[in-house]
């Protein structure tokens, strides 16, 4: 299995996703600040993977506090969590993981500092291993929706690389394959950062799952020609009413899917659901730098000084989503009620 993230000897190892598919190299982080930088510069990316990295970053932060006494330790640890939380604004899993780390700290706060750090390391490791289990579960749930010989379109990378392992949208495809269903995947290249071409294609190739790469602007034409049976994407944040933020371009696919009567599925762990946000308008959308759009493989593709707008995500209204696949089951409309019900299960 791909090791997207790992923890060994108080260090975090991140598969450098900026270098794929040309090189498989790891970045080593010994401080929480290095993990923050790695989240910002997309060394590690994808909502669940960002959450797992944030947990490990908080553990590194606690280790760095050494023998500080309790009140100071608490203040500094919470300030570190706040800094980590600023790394990227859209993925719900980031704040979710940090909330878990803070709860774990509160339970351990009367221990000596070294024991607190040990408790936080254990919690971060739990977030990591639970993520793999959850993906396997949601993959199995989602595989029920997949038929033999389906042609599935996916956008961005919602695979093992975007999680601790196995993946969400690609987890569904992996599970369908494991059940003996033969599927073929159309992979949107996913401009501007090309997570589809560089990462999803790399994963599917390694897994020997048949796929065809297309540029983003080809998807509508393929749908019109009847080449797509289903669309499955991941999510960065799902509001309480089911509105879903995911990689820019997802919304266009959902509109096209509706026009062509193609099922449009979102696959995500329940930790991506933000029950505190009523609808998609409130989801913060990250704006990234102009260079991601202007420069391709180190070369400028637009005149110097060209104005660029680069939102990293868009929001697909819940009404365009056929079902949301989670480890809690397959959620259907009306999503507000389905999410409320599933949330009870998560808290119990
Ligand atoms: O900017 P990225 O690469 O972090 O964006 C990732 C996505 O949009 C994924 O589809 C999403 O995080 C789900 S990953 C299981």
Boltz pocket constraint, residues with backbone or C-beta under 6 A from the ligand:
constraints:
  - pocket:
      binder: B
      contacts: [[A, 44], [A, 45], [A, 46], [A, 47], [A, 48], [A, 91], [A, 155], [A, 156], [A, 157], [A, 158], [A, 159], [A, 162], [A, 163], [A, 167], [A, 168], [A, 169], [A, 195], [A, 233], [A, 234], [A, 235], [A, 236], [A, 246], [A, 247], [A, 248], [A, 267], [A, 312]]
      max_distance: 6.0
